[in-house]
């Protein structure tokens, strides 16, 4: 048998290697995809918490409203967007920054580590709004 003919004949020890390669590469791609999906979910939760806290702070800063209104609005928005579990620890306060009174809304919520379930870290966001004062 010529040398060219021997090179074309598949070797027995290479049989089935494509299936193994597929499993290894497929597993790696699946883990990478799930990691990107998880990162997207964590950023989504963080963005929703920031937006809800900012909206609550704006409401609480209005002349006819107060910090209690800011807290209830923030909890309402978070519960509607995510779940009540994320709205358990919302605090509001009046703070002074540079001689100006502001309403501060602070939200502490679990950061999803495995989807929205499973173990989680803690995510803390704050939002401020300039408190209106009568002229």
Secondary structure, DSSP 4 states (H G I P E B T S, - for coil): --HHHHHHSPPGGGTTHHHHHHHHHHHHHHHHHHHHHHHHHHHHHHHHHHHHHHHHHHHHHSTT--HHHHHHHHHHHHHHHS-GGGGSEEEEEEEEETTEEEEEEEEEEEEEEETTEEEEEEEEEEEEEEPP---
